Every structure is written in C-alpha cells, then in structure tokens.
Amino acid sequence: MSTPETVLAVNDLRVRFRTLDGVVDAVKGINLRVGAGETVAIVGESGSGKSQTMMAAMRLLASNGEATGSVDYRGRNLLTLSKSGLNEVRGRKITMIFQEPMTSLDPLYTIGNQLIEPIQRHRKLGASAAREEALKLLRLVKIPDPERRMKSYPYEMSGGQRQRVMIAMALANDPDILIADEPTTALDVTIQAQILTLLAELQRKLGMAIVFITHDLGIVRRFADRVYVMRQGEVVEEGATEAVFSAPNHAYTKMLLSAEPTGRKAPPSPNAPVLLEGRNVEVVFKIGGGFLAGDPMQLRAVDRINIALKKGQTIGIVGESGSGKSTLGRALLRLLPSEGGVRFENRDISKADRGEMRPLRRELQLVFQDPFGSLSPRMTVGQIITEGLLVHEPSLSRKQRDERACQALEEVGLDPFVRNRYPHEFSGGQRQRIAIARAMILKPKVVVLDEPTSALDRSVQKQIVELLRKLQKDHDLSYLFISHDLAVVRAMADYLIVMKQGKIVEEGMTDAIFDNPREEYTQTLMAAAMDPTKFRLSA
Amino acid sequence: MTDATAASATVAAKPVVGRSLWGDAWARLKANKAAMISLYYLILMAVVCIVGPFFVSHQYTTIYPDYVRTAPSFSSYPRPEMIETALSDAVKRMRVDIKEWHQEGSRVSVTVTSSKKVDERNVRYLERSDAFDSVTVDSTSSDGLEMVMSASVKQQYFLFGTDNVGRDLLSRTLMAGRISLAIGLLAGIVAVVIGVVYGATAGFMGGKTDEVMMRIVDVLYSLPFIFFVIMLVVFFGRNFVLMFLAVGAVLWLDMARIVRGQALSIRRQEYVQAAEAMGVSSRGIVRRHVIPNLLGPVVIYMTLLVPQVILLESFLSFLGLGVQEPMTSWGVLISAGAANIGSANWMLLFPAFFLVSTLFALNFIGDGLRDALDPKDR
C-alpha cells in the first residue's frame, strides 16, 4: 500500500482544561496523521480525549480549554491561524458531523434553507443555483423525495434522515476531510448500517478522508483503514486496522477487544411459577385532539402482547426505537395506563390504583437507561438508595437505613464510604451501580431493566452484565431485560422477544433465535448487529 | 452478621463527605469577582442601613428650620458667616436690638438693648435656634435695658445635606434603605414562597389541575396593578404590611409561571419516574425531588425579583400610595429630590446613588448565580 499524501498532521497536541479542581489534561501530547482519501478511526472509551482531540483541531474547545502543539492542514497550522484563515478551512475543507442529529439542525428552519444558505455564502452562487446544488446533495445522500424534503423541518424527519442531511451539509463544499464524531451512536442498528454504507460509498465517490471517532469496535473493523486507540489522553496503539485487531499489542486494546459480554444464562426450571403475566396488554397514546382540534390521533404503542415471566427467568425484549419495548415494560409495572390483564403472583393488578399498587412497588422495580438522568442531582447517594425504605419500611431508624445503604452498596461492588457523595461525582458505570443498588435495597422479585447498559462503555457494560447475573443468582430474581443491543441481550436473557411497531415479531429461547432467526426482521437485526463480514464496507 | 455490622459501624463512623451541587455552585460564585464584590457591597449596605441610624447624630424626623436645603459638607455647621445671621434672627424674635456681639472660641456673647426692660426669659429664643445651646445670662445692666448673654455654638454635621424642611439627609437615606431593603426582601420572599408552592403543585399535578391553576394566574395577571393597590389602600387604609401583600401578591404570578415550567420538565426526568416506580407519594416527590431541583432558577429569579420589588415600592411611594411621612423610602426620597433638582441636586443624588448601586449589586449577584448554578450554558 503506497502512503498517500498527508492532509492532516497532528503533532504533540496537548489539550488542558482549567477547572475549579485545577488543570485537567484531557489530551497529553498525541501525534496523528491522516492521508488523503483515507479512513482513520480514533477509538477509545468515554473520557479518553478522542473527541477533544478533534475539537481542538477545529478550534471548537470550550472556553476554559487550551490547546498546544500543532495541527497542520496542508502546511497551515490550524491552531495559530487567524480567524478568517480558519474560516477558509473550517466548514469548507474540513467539515464535521456530530452524534446528535436532532440538536445539530436548527429546528426553526427548513432543511432546504439550512442547506442553501451555506452554499450561497461559501460558493457565491445565486439562489436558484444553490437550490439545485442542495437538491443534488440530498440525492447524493439518498434522501427519498428530495424536492418535498427541502420544505421539511428537522422534527418531521427520522434520526437516520437527519443524519443524512447533516452529511449532505458537510459535503456541500467538497471537503478534504470529514470528521465524524460518533455519527451513528444515537441510531438504531439497522439505520447505523445504512449510514455507514452511505459514508463508505460517498468516500469512494468523492475521495475525501474520513476521521471516525467512535467507541464501537465493530464499526472500526468494518470501516477504517487505520486505527488509533486512545486511553486517558494518550494514543496507546496505532496501526492498520486488521493488524491491530488480529494482533493487539497493548493490554488496553486487548481488553477492549475482549470486552463483549460473554456467557449465557441457563433457563429456569420448567415448573418455576409464573410471577408476572400480561394478557393482551395494549397501550394507546392519544396525540393531539382537544376541545376544538377534533378527535385525537391514536398511536398503538403496544398492541395486544402476551408475556409470562417465570421466577428466576430473564426475558430479553429487543427492537428498534419506537417498537414499544420500553412502553411494554412500564405498562407491566402499572406506571402507564393500559388495557388488558396484568397479573402479579396470580393477583390481578390491572385495575389497581396508585394506593393499591404502593405495597407492591417494592416487589416490582425498574432500572433506567440513563444513569445521569435517573439519579436526582441534589441528593446524596445514601439518600437516593434509601428513599424506597422511607416508603416501604418507615419504621426503620436513620441508623438502620444507613446500614442497609452500606450493605446495598457493597452488594453492587461500591465502597460504602462514598454514600455521602453526590451522583455527579461518579462515572457512568458507578452511577448505574447506584441505580441498581436503589432497586435491590427493597429486595424485589421482578426487576425491569430498561436498556441499563446502553449508555455505558463496552468494558463497563460487561461488568454491569456480570453484576446483574450475580444478583439474579443470589436473590433468585426475575428480569425483564429491554435492550437494542443484541450482544448484551444474548449474555443476559434465556428467553427472547423481538418487537416491531408494538407487536411481537418473534419469540423463543435466546440461543434458538440467535442461531436460527425465522422472521426476516429478526434476520436483518441480527445481521446489522452481529455479522461484521456481511457489512464489510470499504472493499 | 456481626462482622458485617461491625464493619458497617466503622464505616458509619467516617463516610466521605461529598461535594454537593450547591457546594460546587458556591465555589464557582466565589471565583466570580463582580458577583463577590456585589455580595460584599450588599452586605455592607444592609449593615450600614440597619446600624447606621443609631450612630448618626440626627434623628431622621428632626427638623432644623435654620438649615433648610443645606448643601452637603464635611465641615461643621454653622459656618462663621452664618453665625451673625442666626444671631440676628434669634434676637429679632426677642424684639430687642443687638448692640454688639463677639465670638471667643466656641462661645458667642451678645449684648442686646431695648427701650423696655429686657426679660431674662428671652434666652429661650437663642436656645431654640439650631445654631446655639447652653445659653447663659452673663450680666444685666442696672436699669435692665441692656443684657449680655452668651451661648456656645452648636457644631452640627450634615454630610449629605438637608432636605426641603431641614431634615438630615444622611439619616433619612439610611432609614429609607432599611425600608426599601426590608420590603424588597420580605415581598420577595412572599412572592417566592407562594410562587414556588403554587407553581410546583400545578406543574407536578399536570392535566386539569394545572389548567385550572394557571388560568387563575392568568385572571390575576389581567387585573391592573395600580388599580389593585388603590383598592387595597381604600379598604384597609395605608399600612406598611399592606405594601408587602400588594407587591408580593402581584409578583408571585411570574414566579409561579417560571416554577411551573421547571416542574413540568423535572416531572419528566427519570429520577422522578424512578421515585414513582418505588411508590413514593406525590407529596414526597414534590418535596424531595421537584422543589430541590428547581431551587436553582428560583434563587436566580429571586435576586432579580428583589430589585423589581424595590422599584415597585419606589413607584408606589412616588404616587403617594406607599410609605407615609415621616417614614421614608428610597423611592420617596428620590421623588422629593426630583422635585428639587434645580436648587438642591444632592437631594436626588444621594438616595439615587444608594438605590442604583444596590440594584446593580443585586443584578450582578443574579448574573453570577446564574453562571454558578448552570455552568453548561457558558
């Protein structure tokens, strides 16, 4: 392989942030090189400095950050370039797409306006010529019916389509380098695959270099020519993708590669009693409507679903966003109004009101996806964990509650010393442990786990999965495990339900479905998530 | 089990103390120079207004007819050239003539003559003057037609000058500060308490309850404020407490709306759902989750509310609906100063400086708090 011309060279880049706790070194002197037309991936877990490296290169650091070293784009140092010089490069020759396509587009302007304006300004084209150009771009990123889409507002489009628009905007000025900062993390697996295919195609067609920032090793393997592995602000390993993946040198890279959750869960004994049962569960959301607006639109989020959770069983529910899997979980816990029957320990609870449900709440617990949102920021960890005890065991003294908090923290592998700290002082994985401790302190029988690992790094996911399995074994718990991440579901669940648009598409023993998916939808889902060879893109 | 209890007992002895969000915010606020200077200034202002009047030699109600609209000065009154005027004024009231007067040190002695016998009681005219005290009759001529009196010159300081009727402006400004700050703080608290409880309830309950509660707020909004205050004054008479009620009763509406908006968004947070899933009652959720998490914006809004209240009070007093003479507030003083801006501009400048600088300080603190409590917006 001949070495292509270098378009972007990062030399001894250091990024530091001045905070109240002193100076934090986010990036500690790294060197990167991006060749023309090459795909380079920067991989690392959260906090490794991978995003800050590129933000520093684009001079987009937060106001308390400063960067030293040099970032050379075709002989010009971006770090010392004047404002006008920088604007010639940034947004034209080097463009970026971000993780969150919802917030990167201005909600008040149509897609067409947002595309046309920068084209007009950067390329000095007339309104109609710029419009033509914008249409061409939308066709290039394969947005169906581009004429009509020009008039759409961002909220009218799906996440995948918005990300396509973002890519179109990034391509508008024929860039040399496209920096993609976790561009598919917020998307469903099948959409992810489509976006990646699109990026690979565009690269082949237009010949720009792509810098891919991601934590997802599967994407790197399919997509990148070379890879830099970052950890705590340093590059620990670099090289051609295949070489790094087949023979990793650094212990950290090895750890990342083996971080996929392993192991399987054995199914419970066939005569285990059914704990939680849903019959023809149906949840209908009314959208709009009102006094003058006429009848509301009805959205059937969960459509007559039957489910029976046995003691000691884990049912995995998979599906893309909008498939109604979280809604089903909440309906079974009676946190949402629903139709149909719900039975807990052979008692009909489908008509129970708040007061009647209260004593049952301790048996039926819920763990959320986002460990940042699910812990109240103004309470200490101890207060958060023991809040349930205030409701269900009001006779406990303060000291007894404190002891129970210590036990619960120890059980989830956290030091009880930390119980007077506040949630923001913990990492994502630690917070999720706190959230689990909050559920476990009440000694529940059924726990609904709503994407408990989705917001976490791979290596942390693995730990959480192991913790959940251990707790299940120790306390004979039943789990309802909701996730879109098939690798995690496979390690957690013994029974699998695949949902799409509120209906069950397929169900059965986990291994049976993974080895031999019957329905087409399940097959697509598996292929997109599991099989790197099928989606091998840069050929 | 004993091991575990023993272990947790030692643990219970010394858990690590975490840094709360409030602690973080305080640290960030301390790093903000403008806000900290403003905070110290405000504390100083409050202390001066509360303690100051006890140390100023003049009562805020005392009228000095000789010193009407006296310009502010660091030197004492009466000035040497004023002594003669004051003396002749007093002597004229005795209906006698001055034969001769001279000053020795701080004492003035005056010889008066008259065609009739000079009454000794005439000394009270000298004593009544603001310029003299400890008057004595030194000697009387044998026919009684001539008398020598002496008096010491009373040294008075009017650092801020005096007002239209001759009251010391320094003590009046400080007293006014007490009233204005008290109204600002108390009416602010009234508005915050009503607004937070009402808004948090409406926002958290949602649905029909929220509709009804917020429509009530809308109806109250539509009442003209001045009309409302005049009505209160007519029914209950002019009353200091009424001011708090009137101002607080109007300003809690804004607070309720802000708090309701916050409560609506907090209600959808996962930690509230988590509390619901644990079976925590609505009251517990409002108390433990909703209110603590919306205190940030409330504190910020309150620092902006206090200046608003002070200004409203000034406005009401300006219209004559607020505090009544001889009690005063910055608004009253400024309105009096504005009327005399040509002849005695200090009457406007001093109270206006106090009011404006206080409002500035409050706004800087509000800004600083906003940055400290919500750092991600910077």
Interface residues (C-beta under 8 A of the other chain):
Chain A: L20 S63 L333 L335 M357 R358 P359 L360 R361 R362 L364 Q365 L366 F368 Q369 D370 G373 S374 L375 S376 P377 R378 M379 T380 V381 G382 E387 G388 L390 V391 H392 K399 D402 E403 C406 Q407 P416 F417 V418 R419 N420 R421 Y422 H424 E425 A435 R438 L442
Chain B: A4 T5 S8 V11 A12 K14 P15 V16 V17 G18 R19 S20 L21 W22 D24 A27 R28 A31 Q269 E270 Y271 Q273 A274 A275 E276 A277 M278 G279 V280 S281 G284 R288 H289 P292 N293 L295 R378
